[in-house]
Amino acid sequence: MAGGITAAQWRAVTAVDIVGCVPNARITALNICSKDCEGKDAGYNAKDATITEAMKTMVANLPIGTAFTITVKVVDGSGKTWEVQPAKFVWKG
């Protein structure tokens, strides 16, 4: 999903998935980030693809129209790290 995300869509998400990536790829780090009122990065990190309750609450409490980014680190079956571009979303509420 890229672009806008609604509250109903967000409630249904439990984890981030990589589609069309390398074989045996797994997410080893997840970060959800937005800018706070002072323009500083604010967010949460996880050590796998699971979206935590704190992440869900953070996004659900964003003002409508606020952008947020999901960034992941991916490792394949051989231990090689792959670069994945951040996914950018706009909270539709």
Buried (B, 14 or more C-beta within 10 A) or exposed (E): EEEEBEEEEBEEBEEBEBEEBEEEBBBBBBBBBBBEEEEEEBBBEBEEBEBEEEBBEBBEEBEEEBEBBBBBBBBBEEEEEEEBEEBEBBBBB
